[in-house]
Structure formats: C-alpha cells, structure tokens
Amino acid sequence: MKIFIRRPFKYCFFNASLILVILNVIVYLITRVRPGFIPYFGMCPYNVIVFHAYWQFITYMFIHGNFLHIFFNMLCLFMFGASLEKAIGSKEFLMIYFICGIFSAFFSFLVYCVTGGMNVCLIGASGAIYALMFIFAVVYPRAVISFWGIIPMRAPIAVLVFTIIEVISQFVDQSNVAHLAHLFGFLAAWLYLLIRMGVNPIKVWKNTL
C-alpha cells in the first residue's frame, strides 16, 4: 500500500492551472446569470446530509461570490499553481488541487455540523489554493513572495504569516470569509506531503532557512 500511494505519475505538462482558471471564470459568469446555481453547487451541510449532494465537495471549488473573490483566487492559483505544476507535472498538480480541496471542504463540513452551521454555504477555491501555496513553499523554499505586494519574504515565512493571520481572523473577523477552510487547506497539504510524497515540510524549511 505504501509503495502504491507513493508511486509517481509519469511527468506530463498540459497547463492544468490555466485550464482551472478558465473553468472557474466560465462558472463564475454562469452564476452571474443563474445565481440559483450557487446553493446547488456550493457546499451546504444540510444539502449534503438531507439530499445526499456529495458532488458539492468538489463543485464548491468552482463557485465564487463576487468579482474580487474570484479575481484574487485565480491570481493566486496562477501565481503558485503554474510554477508548481511545471515542477511536479500536471497529473500530480491536479491530484493535489482536488484532494486538498475536498479535504478542506470535508473538515469544514464536520465543523459546521458540530457547531450548528447546517445552512452555511461554503464556496470558493481558497482551500485548494492555500494547499498549493503551502506545497509551493516546500518545492521552492527559497522563493521570495511579496506579501500584500509590498513586503518581500521567503515562501515558508509567508506560509507562517498567513497561518497566524487565518488563526486570528477565525476568531475576530465577522465577515463571511471561511478562514477555517484556508487552514484546512494548509493541513491537507501537510498530510499530502507526508503521506503521498514522504516529505516533512519542517525538515525542508529547517534545512533551507
């Protein structure tokens, strides 16, 4: 089982990150015309439990609430995704994207069920994108990211800063941003690296920094 899980794909590159961006934009434009699709394809715990809408654990990643939501998500997807995809191949990239996105939604689903958020509608690719950002920082630990576009910092440091911000925001931010889903994206990436790739991010960053 261990060998099977870690068996690498044959390298290929077909610009999956750009394809994902295009698909997200197309779906966003459709939901502008048909906003009723949002609760049908967003991840709503009530719909999952009552109507067995299990597809929502995947489709929620393609639903975005407004222009800024999709703009910044797609910007980050292309920024981190394109470089990461070139390094690990399109197949591995897509598996990371969807497995981590599903993982983020599933654990958010469990939290919503426990806390009574049955009618919450989780939307957006942020969980998967945060996972890409995390793995990017492991594959390119010396890369420099401009935090908020003005503060340059090493990718691992940026991940740490984002983690702290998301933890704090989870408790003090009163907006509808799913900070917990972002943190679950980081957690999913960590588990993916350990289980699938046999890589310990802490050791990589410690040796680099």
Biotite code that builds the C-alpha atoms (Angstrom):
import biotite.structure as struc

atoms = struc.array([
    struc.Atom([0.000, 0.000, 0.000], chain_id="A", res_id=1, res_name="MET", atom_name="CA", element="C"),
    struc.Atom([2.810, 2.386, 0.901], chain_id="A", res_id=2, res_name="LYS", atom_name="CA", element="C"),
    struc.Atom([4.516, 1.792, -2.445], chain_id="A", res_id=3, res_name="ILE", atom_name="CA", element="C"),
    struc.Atom([1.239, 2.266, -4.321], chain_id="A", res_id=4, res_name="PHE", atom_name="CA", element="C"),
    struc.Atom([0.439, 5.541, -2.567], chain_id="A", res_id=5, res_name="ILE", atom_name="CA", element="C"),
    struc.Atom([3.854, 6.985, -3.355], chain_id="A", res_id=6, res_name="ARG", atom_name="CA", element="C"),
    struc.Atom([4.126, 5.711, -6.908], chain_id="A", res_id=7, res_name="ARG", atom_name="CA", element="C"),
    struc.Atom([4.852, 8.817, -9.024], chain_id="A", res_id=8, res_name="PRO", atom_name="CA", element="C"),
    struc.Atom([2.982, 9.713, -12.180], chain_id="A", res_id=9, res_name="PHE", atom_name="CA", element="C"),
    struc.Atom([4.811, 9.839, -15.474], chain_id="A", res_id=10, res_name="LYS", atom_name="CA", element="C"),
    struc.Atom([5.664, 13.504, -15.956], chain_id="A", res_id=11, res_name="TYR", atom_name="CA", element="C"),
    struc.Atom([3.478, 15.471, -18.329], chain_id="A", res_id=12, res_name="CYS", atom_name="CA", element="C"),
    struc.Atom([2.521, 19.122, -18.596], chain_id="A", res_id=13, res_name="PHE", atom_name="CA", element="C"),
    struc.Atom([-0.653, 20.462, -20.187], chain_id="A", res_id=14, res_name="PHE", atom_name="CA", element="C"),
    struc.Atom([-1.148, 23.773, -18.339], chain_id="A", res_id=15, res_name="ASN", atom_name="CA", element="C"),
    struc.Atom([-3.808, 22.474, -15.967], chain_id="A", res_id=16, res_name="ALA", atom_name="CA", element="C"),
    struc.Atom([-3.542, 25.593, -13.800], chain_id="A", res_id=17, res_name="SER", atom_name="CA", element="C"),
    struc.Atom([-4.614, 27.793, -16.698], chain_id="A", res_id=18, res_name="LEU", atom_name="CA", element="C"),
    struc.Atom([-7.427, 25.375, -17.578], chain_id="A", res_id=19, res_name="ILE", atom_name="CA", element="C"),
    struc.Atom([-8.678, 25.584, -13.979], chain_id="A", res_id=20, res_name="LEU", atom_name="CA", element="C"),
    struc.Atom([-8.623, 29.379, -14.131], chain_id="A", res_id=21, res_name="VAL", atom_name="CA", element="C"),
    struc.Atom([-10.648, 29.366, -17.356], chain_id="A", res_id=22, res_name="ILE", atom_name="CA", element="C"),
    struc.Atom([-13.178, 26.883, -15.948], chain_id="A", res_id=23, res_name="LEU", atom_name="CA", element="C"),
    struc.Atom([-13.599, 28.948, -12.796], chain_id="A", res_id=24, res_name="ASN", atom_name="CA", element="C"),
    struc.Atom([-14.180, 32.110, -14.800], chain_id="A", res_id=25, res_name="VAL", atom_name="CA", element="C"),
    struc.Atom([-16.744, 30.358, -17.014], chain_id="A", res_id=26, res_name="ILE", atom_name="CA", element="C"),
    struc.Atom([-18.625, 29.009, -13.990], chain_id="A", res_id=27, res_name="VAL", atom_name="CA", element="C"),
    struc.Atom([-18.486, 32.437, -12.342], chain_id="A", res_id=28, res_name="TYR", atom_name="CA", element="C"),
    struc.Atom([-20.043, 34.055, -15.397], chain_id="A", res_id=29, res_name="LEU", atom_name="CA", element="C"),
    struc.Atom([-22.773, 31.388, -15.457], chain_id="A", res_id=30, res_name="ILE", atom_name="CA", element="C"),
    struc.Atom([-23.625, 32.036, -11.800], chain_id="A", res_id=31, res_name="THR", atom_name="CA", element="C"),
    struc.Atom([-23.901, 35.756, -12.547], chain_id="A", res_id=32, res_name="ARG", atom_name="CA", element="C"),
    struc.Atom([-26.716, 34.864, -14.934], chain_id="A", res_id=33, res_name="VAL", atom_name="CA", element="C"),
    struc.Atom([-28.067, 31.967, -12.850], chain_id="A", res_id=34, res_name="ARG", atom_name="CA", element="C"),
    struc.Atom([-27.390, 32.789, -9.158], chain_id="A", res_id=35, res_name="PRO", atom_name="CA", element="C"),
    struc.Atom([-29.656, 29.903, -8.165], chain_id="A", res_id=36, res_name="GLY", atom_name="CA", element="C"),
    struc.Atom([-26.794, 27.555, -9.043], chain_id="A", res_id=37, res_name="PHE", atom_name="CA", element="C"),
    struc.Atom([-24.749, 28.819, -6.090], chain_id="A", res_id=38, res_name="ILE", atom_name="CA", element="C"),
    struc.Atom([-26.593, 26.936, -3.293], chain_id="A", res_id=39, res_name="PRO", atom_name="CA", element="C"),
    struc.Atom([-26.895, 23.881, -5.569], chain_id="A", res_id=40, res_name="TYR", atom_name="CA", element="C"),
    struc.Atom([-23.149, 23.637, -6.228], chain_id="A", res_id=41, res_name="PHE", atom_name="CA", element="C"),
    struc.Atom([-21.757, 25.306, -3.106], chain_id="A", res_id=42, res_name="GLY", atom_name="CA", element="C"),
    struc.Atom([-21.084, 23.009, -0.149], chain_id="A", res_id=43, res_name="MET", atom_name="CA", element="C"),
    struc.Atom([-24.069, 23.210, 2.207], chain_id="A", res_id=44, res_name="CYS", atom_name="CA", element="C"),
    struc.Atom([-24.045, 20.654, 5.058], chain_id="A", res_id=45, res_name="PRO", atom_name="CA", element="C"),
    struc.Atom([-27.858, 20.474, 5.094], chain_id="A", res_id=46, res_name="TYR", atom_name="CA", element="C"),
    struc.Atom([-27.975, 19.589, 1.401], chain_id="A", res_id=47, res_name="ASN", atom_name="CA", element="C"),
    struc.Atom([-25.203, 17.035, 1.777], chain_id="A", res_id=48, res_name="VAL", atom_name="CA", element="C"),
    struc.Atom([-26.969, 15.249, 4.626], chain_id="A", res_id=49, res_name="ILE", atom_name="CA", element="C"),
    struc.Atom([-30.596, 15.554, 3.559], chain_id="A", res_id=50, res_name="VAL", atom_name="CA", element="C"),
    struc.Atom([-30.292, 15.407, -0.237], chain_id="A", res_id=51, res_name="PHE", atom_name="CA", element="C"),
    struc.Atom([-27.003, 13.451, -0.450], chain_id="A", res_id=52, res_name="HIS", atom_name="CA", element="C"),
    struc.Atom([-25.463, 16.252, -2.512], chain_id="A", res_id=53, res_name="ALA", atom_name="CA", element="C"),
    struc.Atom([-21.976, 14.739, -2.272], chain_id="A", res_id=54, res_name="TYR", atom_name="CA", element="C"),
    struc.Atom([-20.899, 16.422, -5.510], chain_id="A", res_id=55, res_name="TRP", atom_name="CA", element="C"),
    struc.Atom([-20.749, 19.664, -3.562], chain_id="A", res_id=56, res_name="GLN", atom_name="CA", element="C"),
    struc.Atom([-17.410, 18.633, -2.005], chain_id="A", res_id=57, res_name="PHE", atom_name="CA", element="C"),
    struc.Atom([-15.940, 19.156, -5.491], chain_id="A", res_id=58, res_name="ILE", atom_name="CA", element="C"),
    struc.Atom([-18.185, 21.705, -7.176], chain_id="A", res_id=59, res_name="THR", atom_name="CA", element="C"),
    struc.Atom([-17.927, 24.271, -4.356], chain_id="A", res_id=60, res_name="TYR", atom_name="CA", element="C"),
    struc.Atom([-14.364, 24.978, -5.545], chain_id="A", res_id=61, res_name="MET", atom_name="CA", element="C"),
    struc.Atom([-15.702, 26.445, -8.797], chain_id="A", res_id=62, res_name="PHE", atom_name="CA", element="C"),
    struc.Atom([-18.254, 28.788, -7.185], chain_id="A", res_id=63, res_name="ILE", atom_name="CA", element="C"),
    struc.Atom([-17.285, 32.342, -6.205], chain_id="A", res_id=64, res_name="HIS", atom_name="CA", element="C"),
    struc.Atom([-19.367, 35.054, -4.624], chain_id="A", res_id=65, res_name="GLY", atom_name="CA", element="C"),
    struc.Atom([-18.163, 38.201, -6.360], chain_id="A", res_id=66, res_name="ASN", atom_name="CA", element="C"),
    struc.Atom([-15.543, 39.626, -8.703], chain_id="A", res_id=67, res_name="PHE", atom_name="CA", element="C"),
    struc.Atom([-12.883, 40.267, -6.045], chain_id="A", res_id=68, res_name="LEU", atom_name="CA", element="C"),
    struc.Atom([-13.379, 36.756, -4.662], chain_id="A", res_id=69, res_name="HIS", atom_name="CA", element="C"),
    struc.Atom([-12.643, 35.064, -7.980], chain_id="A", res_id=70, res_name="ILE", atom_name="CA", element="C"),
    struc.Atom([-10.028, 37.636, -9.046], chain_id="A", res_id=71, res_name="PHE", atom_name="CA", element="C"),
    struc.Atom([-7.725, 37.101, -6.082], chain_id="A", res_id=72, res_name="PHE", atom_name="CA", element="C"),
    struc.Atom([-8.313, 33.340, -6.014], chain_id="A", res_id=73, res_name="ASN", atom_name="CA", element="C"),
    struc.Atom([-7.465, 32.979, -9.696], chain_id="A", res_id=74, res_name="MET", atom_name="CA", element="C"),
    struc.Atom([-4.487, 35.305, -9.361], chain_id="A", res_id=75, res_name="LEU", atom_name="CA", element="C"),
    struc.Atom([-3.053, 33.126, -6.580], chain_id="A", res_id=76, res_name="CYS", atom_name="CA", element="C"),
    struc.Atom([-3.967, 29.930, -8.422], chain_id="A", res_id=77, res_name="LEU", atom_name="CA", element="C"),
    struc.Atom([-1.971, 31.038, -11.439], chain_id="A", res_id=78, res_name="PHE", atom_name="CA", element="C"),
    struc.Atom([0.891, 32.558, -9.417], chain_id="A", res_id=79, res_name="MET", atom_name="CA", element="C"),
    struc.Atom([1.573, 29.462, -7.330], chain_id="A", res_id=80, res_name="PHE", atom_name="CA", element="C"),
    struc.Atom([-0.057, 26.816, -9.483], chain_id="A", res_id=81, res_name="GLY", atom_name="CA", element="C"),
    struc.Atom([1.803, 27.448, -12.748], chain_id="A", res_id=82, res_name="ALA", atom_name="CA", element="C"),
    struc.Atom([5.269, 27.151, -11.177], chain_id="A", res_id=83, res_name="SER", atom_name="CA", element="C"),
    struc.Atom([4.282, 24.199, -9.018], chain_id="A", res_id=84, res_name="LEU", atom_name="CA", element="C"),
    struc.Atom([2.709, 22.374, -11.968], chain_id="A", res_id=85, res_name="GLU", atom_name="CA", element="C"),
    struc.Atom([5.893, 22.750, -14.022], chain_id="A", res_id=86, res_name="LYS", atom_name="CA", element="C"),
    struc.Atom([7.922, 21.261, -11.172], chain_id="A", res_id=87, res_name="ALA", atom_name="CA", element="C"),
    struc.Atom([5.756, 18.235, -10.340], chain_id="A", res_id=88, res_name="ILE", atom_name="CA", element="C"),
    struc.Atom([3.726, 17.673, -13.520], chain_id="A", res_id=89, res_name="GLY", atom_name="CA", element="C"),
    struc.Atom([0.090, 18.305, -14.337], chain_id="A", res_id=90, res_name="SER", atom_name="CA", element="C"),
    struc.Atom([-1.274, 14.995, -13.006], chain_id="A", res_id=91, res_name="LYS", atom_name="CA", element="C"),
    struc.Atom([0.290, 15.410, -9.568], chain_id="A", res_id=92, res_name="GLU", atom_name="CA", element="C"),
    struc.Atom([-0.762, 19.048, -9.547], chain_id="A", res_id=93, res_name="PHE", atom_name="CA", element="C"),
    struc.Atom([-4.404, 18.182, -10.249], chain_id="A", res_id=94, res_name="LEU", atom_name="CA", element="C"),
    struc.Atom([-4.410, 15.448, -7.616], chain_id="A", res_id=95, res_name="MET", atom_name="CA", element="C"),
    struc.Atom([-3.096, 17.913, -5.040], chain_id="A", res_id=96, res_name="ILE", atom_name="CA", element="C"),
    struc.Atom([-5.662, 20.506, -6.053], chain_id="A", res_id=97, res_name="TYR", atom_name="CA", element="C"),
    struc.Atom([-8.711, 18.270, -5.845], chain_id="A", res_id=98, res_name="PHE", atom_name="CA", element="C"),
    struc.Atom([-7.721, 16.054, -2.914], chain_id="A", res_id=99, res_name="ILE", atom_name="CA", element="C"),
    struc.Atom([-6.764, 19.040, -0.764], chain_id="A", res_id=100, res_name="CYS", atom_name="CA", element="C"),
    struc.Atom([-9.859, 20.955, -1.885], chain_id="A", res_id=101, res_name="GLY", atom_name="CA", element="C"),
    struc.Atom([-12.113, 18.021, -0.972], chain_id="A", res_id=102, res_name="ILE", atom_name="CA", element="C"),
    struc.Atom([-10.298, 17.530, 2.334], chain_id="A", res_id=103, res_name="PHE", atom_name="CA", element="C"),
    struc.Atom([-10.768, 21.219, 3.191], chain_id="A", res_id=104, res_name="SER", atom_name="CA", element="C"),
    struc.Atom([-14.497, 21.029, 2.438], chain_id="A", res_id=105, res_name="ALA", atom_name="CA", element="C"),
    struc.Atom([-14.986, 17.770, 4.330], chain_id="A", res_id=106, res_name="PHE", atom_name="CA", element="C"),
    struc.Atom([-13.399, 19.005, 7.540], chain_id="A", res_id=107, res_name="PHE", atom_name="CA", element="C"),
    struc.Atom([-15.253, 22.290, 7.231], chain_id="A", res_id=108, res_name="SER", atom_name="CA", element="C"),
    struc.Atom([-18.405, 20.196, 6.849], chain_id="A", res_id=109, res_name="PHE", atom_name="CA", element="C"),
    struc.Atom([-17.644, 18.359, 10.107], chain_id="A", res_id=110, res_name="LEU", atom_name="CA", element="C"),
    struc.Atom([-17.053, 21.627, 11.960], chain_id="A", res_id=111, res_name="VAL", atom_name="CA", element="C"),
    struc.Atom([-20.280, 23.133, 10.594], chain_id="A", res_id=112, res_name="TYR", atom_name="CA", element="C"),
    struc.Atom([-22.231, 20.052, 11.676], chain_id="A", res_id=113, res_name="CYS", atom_name="CA", element="C"),
    struc.Atom([-20.788, 20.198, 15.203], chain_id="A", res_id=114, res_name="VAL", atom_name="CA", element="C"),
    struc.Atom([-21.277, 23.964, 15.582], chain_id="A", res_id=115, res_name="THR", atom_name="CA", element="C"),
    struc.Atom([-24.757, 24.069, 14.083], chain_id="A", res_id=116, res_name="GLY", atom_name="CA", element="C"),
    struc.Atom([-23.839, 25.726, 10.805], chain_id="A", res_id=117, res_name="GLY", atom_name="CA", element="C"),
    struc.Atom([-26.022, 23.389, 8.764], chain_id="A", res_id=118, res_name="MET", atom_name="CA", element="C"),
    struc.Atom([-27.176, 26.100, 6.369], chain_id="A", res_id=119, res_name="ASN", atom_name="CA", element="C"),
    struc.Atom([-23.757, 27.592, 5.722], chain_id="A", res_id=120, res_name="VAL", atom_name="CA", element="C"),
    struc.Atom([-22.817, 27.578, 2.016], chain_id="A", res_id=121, res_name="CYS", atom_name="CA", element="C"),
    struc.Atom([-19.069, 27.131, 1.544], chain_id="A", res_id=122, res_name="LEU", atom_name="CA", element="C"),
    struc.Atom([-17.832, 28.431, -1.819], chain_id="A", res_id=123, res_name="ILE", atom_name="CA", element="C"),
    struc.Atom([-14.525, 29.223, -3.464], chain_id="A", res_id=124, res_name="GLY", atom_name="CA", element="C"),
    struc.Atom([-11.236, 27.560, -4.378], chain_id="A", res_id=125, res_name="ALA", atom_name="CA", element="C"),
    struc.Atom([-9.361, 29.052, -1.422], chain_id="A", res_id=126, res_name="SER", atom_name="CA", element="C"),
    struc.Atom([-8.839, 25.760, 0.446], chain_id="A", res_id=127, res_name="GLY", atom_name="CA", element="C"),
    struc.Atom([-7.195, 24.148, -2.580], chain_id="A", res_id=128, res_name="ALA", atom_name="CA", element="C"),
    struc.Atom([-5.212, 27.304, -3.366], chain_id="A", res_id=129, res_name="ILE", atom_name="CA", element="C"),
    struc.Atom([-3.862, 27.563, 0.180], chain_id="A", res_id=130, res_name="TYR", atom_name="CA", element="C"),
    struc.Atom([-2.742, 23.948, -0.210], chain_id="A", res_id=131, res_name="ALA", atom_name="CA", element="C"),
    struc.Atom([-0.928, 24.857, -3.432], chain_id="A", res_id=132, res_name="LEU", atom_name="CA", element="C"),
    struc.Atom([0.717, 27.789, -1.669], chain_id="A", res_id=133, res_name="MET", atom_name="CA", element="C"),
    struc.Atom([1.897, 25.502, 1.138], chain_id="A", res_id=134, res_name="PHE", atom_name="CA", element="C"),
    struc.Atom([3.373, 22.909, -1.232], chain_id="A", res_id=135, res_name="ILE", atom_name="CA", element="C"),
    struc.Atom([4.898, 25.667, -3.387], chain_id="A", res_id=136, res_name="PHE", atom_name="CA", element="C"),
    struc.Atom([6.797, 26.809, -0.280], chain_id="A", res_id=137, res_name="ALA", atom_name="CA", element="C"),
    struc.Atom([8.160, 23.270, 0.150], chain_id="A", res_id=138, res_name="VAL", atom_name="CA", element="C"),
    struc.Atom([9.120, 22.776, -3.504], chain_id="A", res_id=139, res_name="VAL", atom_name="CA", element="C"),
    struc.Atom([10.558, 26.314, -3.753], chain_id="A", res_id=140, res_name="TYR", atom_name="CA", element="C"),
    struc.Atom([11.626, 27.117, -0.164], chain_id="A", res_id=141, res_name="PRO", atom_name="CA", element="C"),
    struc.Atom([13.995, 29.863, -1.312], chain_id="A", res_id=142, res_name="ARG", atom_name="CA", element="C"),
    struc.Atom([11.382, 31.626, -3.435], chain_id="A", res_id=143, res_name="ALA", atom_name="CA", element="C"),
    struc.Atom([10.534, 35.174, -2.376], chain_id="A", res_id=144, res_name="VAL", atom_name="CA", element="C"),
    struc.Atom([6.877, 36.200, -2.177], chain_id="A", res_id=145, res_name="ILE", atom_name="CA", element="C"),
    struc.Atom([5.782, 39.833, -1.969], chain_id="A", res_id=146, res_name="SER", atom_name="CA", element="C"),
    struc.Atom([3.355, 39.824, 0.944], chain_id="A", res_id=147, res_name="PHE", atom_name="CA", element="C"),
    struc.Atom([0.433, 42.131, 0.114], chain_id="A", res_id=148, res_name="TRP", atom_name="CA", element="C"),
    struc.Atom([2.518, 43.127, -2.900], chain_id="A", res_id=149, res_name="GLY", atom_name="CA", element="C"),
    struc.Atom([4.941, 45.245, -0.837], chain_id="A", res_id=150, res_name="ILE", atom_name="CA", element="C"),
    struc.Atom([6.739, 43.107, 1.783], chain_id="A", res_id=151, res_name="ILE", atom_name="CA", element="C"),
    struc.Atom([9.175, 40.524, 0.345], chain_id="A", res_id=152, res_name="PRO", atom_name="CA", element="C"),
    struc.Atom([9.630, 37.340, 2.348], chain_id="A", res_id=153, res_name="MET", atom_name="CA", element="C"),
    struc.Atom([10.686, 33.743, 1.821], chain_id="A", res_id=154, res_name="ARG", atom_name="CA", element="C"),
    struc.Atom([7.832, 31.408, 0.877], chain_id="A", res_id=155, res_name="ALA", atom_name="CA", element="C"),
    struc.Atom([7.972, 29.359, 4.141], chain_id="A", res_id=156, res_name="PRO", atom_name="CA", element="C"),
    struc.Atom([7.828, 32.576, 6.188], chain_id="A", res_id=157, res_name="ILE", atom_name="CA", element="C"),
    struc.Atom([4.845, 33.727, 4.115], chain_id="A", res_id=158, res_name="ALA", atom_name="CA", element="C"),
    struc.Atom([3.053, 30.450, 4.916], chain_id="A", res_id=159, res_name="VAL", atom_name="CA", element="C"),
    struc.Atom([3.703, 31.001, 8.625], chain_id="A", res_id=160, res_name="LEU", atom_name="CA", element="C"),
    struc.Atom([2.428, 34.587, 8.417], chain_id="A", res_id=161, res_name="VAL", atom_name="CA", element="C"),
    struc.Atom([-0.711, 33.513, 6.543], chain_id="A", res_id=162, res_name="PHE", atom_name="CA", element="C"),
    struc.Atom([-1.333, 30.780, 9.127], chain_id="A", res_id=163, res_name="THR", atom_name="CA", element="C"),
    struc.Atom([-1.141, 33.255, 12.007], chain_id="A", res_id=164, res_name="ILE", atom_name="CA", element="C"),
    struc.Atom([-3.425, 35.701, 10.182], chain_id="A", res_id=165, res_name="ILE", atom_name="CA", element="C"),
    struc.Atom([-6.004, 32.996, 9.442], chain_id="A", res_id=166, res_name="GLU", atom_name="CA", element="C"),
    struc.Atom([-5.997, 31.703, 13.035], chain_id="A", res_id=167, res_name="VAL", atom_name="CA", element="C"),
    struc.Atom([-6.531, 35.207, 14.407], chain_id="A", res_id=168, res_name="ILE", atom_name="CA", element="C"),
    struc.Atom([-9.118, 36.061, 11.750], chain_id="A", res_id=169, res_name="SER", atom_name="CA", element="C"),
    struc.Atom([-11.099, 32.930, 12.559], chain_id="A", res_id=170, res_name="GLN", atom_name="CA", element="C"),
    struc.Atom([-11.870, 34.407, 15.977], chain_id="A", res_id=171, res_name="PHE", atom_name="CA", element="C"),
    struc.Atom([-12.076, 38.150, 15.313], chain_id="A", res_id=172, res_name="VAL", atom_name="CA", element="C"),
    struc.Atom([-13.272, 38.527, 11.717], chain_id="A", res_id=173, res_name="ASP", atom_name="CA", element="C"),
    struc.Atom([-17.049, 38.939, 11.436], chain_id="A", res_id=174, res_name="GLN", atom_name="CA", element="C"),
    struc.Atom([-17.166, 38.628, 7.633], chain_id="A", res_id=175, res_name="SER", atom_name="CA", element="C"),
    struc.Atom([-18.234, 35.569, 5.654], chain_id="A", res_id=176, res_name="ASN", atom_name="CA", element="C"),
    struc.Atom([-14.664, 34.567, 4.779], chain_id="A", res_id=177, res_name="VAL", atom_name="CA", element="C"),
    struc.Atom([-14.072, 30.846, 5.501], chain_id="A", res_id=178, res_name="ALA", atom_name="CA", element="C"),
    struc.Atom([-10.785, 31.208, 7.394], chain_id="A", res_id=179, res_name="HIS", atom_name="CA", element="C"),
    struc.Atom([-11.123, 27.695, 8.775], chain_id="A", res_id=180, res_name="LEU", atom_name="CA", element="C"),
    struc.Atom([-11.269, 26.257, 5.254], chain_id="A", res_id=181, res_name="ALA", atom_name="CA", element="C"),
    struc.Atom([-7.997, 28.062, 4.470], chain_id="A", res_id=182, res_name="HIS", atom_name="CA", element="C"),
    struc.Atom([-6.336, 26.465, 7.489], chain_id="A", res_id=183, res_name="LEU", atom_name="CA", element="C"),
    struc.Atom([-7.700, 23.072, 6.487], chain_id="A", res_id=184, res_name="PHE", atom_name="CA", element="C"),
    struc.Atom([-6.102, 23.651, 3.088], chain_id="A", res_id=185, res_name="GLY", atom_name="CA", element="C"),
    struc.Atom([-2.720, 24.027, 4.799], chain_id="A", res_id=186, res_name="PHE", atom_name="CA", element="C"),
    struc.Atom([-3.406, 20.913, 6.878], chain_id="A", res_id=187, res_name="LEU", atom_name="CA", element="C"),
    struc.Atom([-4.408, 18.945, 3.785], chain_id="A", res_id=188, res_name="ALA", atom_name="CA", element="C"),
    struc.Atom([-1.182, 19.959, 2.039], chain_id="A", res_id=189, res_name="ALA", atom_name="CA", element="C"),
    struc.Atom([0.865, 18.915, 5.060], chain_id="A", res_id=190, res_name="TRP", atom_name="CA", element="C"),
    struc.Atom([-0.773, 15.476, 5.127], chain_id="A", res_id=191, res_name="LEU", atom_name="CA", element="C"),
    struc.Atom([-0.425, 15.118, 1.354], chain_id="A", res_id=192, res_name="TYR", atom_name="CA", element="C"),
    struc.Atom([3.300, 15.790, 1.536], chain_id="A", res_id=193, res_name="LEU", atom_name="CA", element="C"),
    struc.Atom([3.798, 13.313, 4.375], chain_id="A", res_id=194, res_name="LEU", atom_name="CA", element="C"),
    struc.Atom([1.632, 10.501, 3.003], chain_id="A", res_id=195, res_name="ILE", atom_name="CA", element="C"),
    struc.Atom([1.968, 10.834, -0.762], chain_id="A", res_id=196, res_name="ARG", atom_name="CA", element="C"),
    struc.Atom([5.484, 12.250, -1.128], chain_id="A", res_id=197, res_name="MET", atom_name="CA", element="C"),
    struc.Atom([7.167, 11.221, 2.107], chain_id="A", res_id=198, res_name="GLY", atom_name="CA", element="C"),
    struc.Atom([8.316, 14.807, 2.667], chain_id="A", res_id=199, res_name="VAL", atom_name="CA", element="C"),
    struc.Atom([8.380, 16.560, 6.033], chain_id="A", res_id=200, res_name="ASN", atom_name="CA", element="C"),
    struc.Atom([7.897, 20.302, 5.402], chain_id="A", res_id=201, res_name="PRO", atom_name="CA", element="C"),
    struc.Atom([9.527, 21.270, 8.695], chain_id="A", res_id=202, res_name="ILE", atom_name="CA", element="C"),
    struc.Atom([12.743, 19.438, 7.798], chain_id="A", res_id=203, res_name="LYS", atom_name="CA", element="C"),
    struc.Atom([12.811, 21.020, 4.343], chain_id="A", res_id=204, res_name="VAL", atom_name="CA", element="C"),
    struc.Atom([12.326, 24.523, 5.736], chain_id="A", res_id=205, res_name="TRP", atom_name="CA", element="C"),
    struc.Atom([14.764, 23.965, 8.596], chain_id="A", res_id=206, res_name="LYS", atom_name="CA", element="C"),
    struc.Atom([17.493, 22.827, 6.202], chain_id="A", res_id=207, res_name="ASN", atom_name="CA", element="C"),
    struc.Atom([16.780, 25.746, 3.872], chain_id="A", res_id=208, res_name="THR", atom_name="CA", element="C"),
    struc.Atom([16.377, 28.618, 6.310], chain_id="A", res_id=209, res_name="LEU", atom_name="CA", element="C"),
])
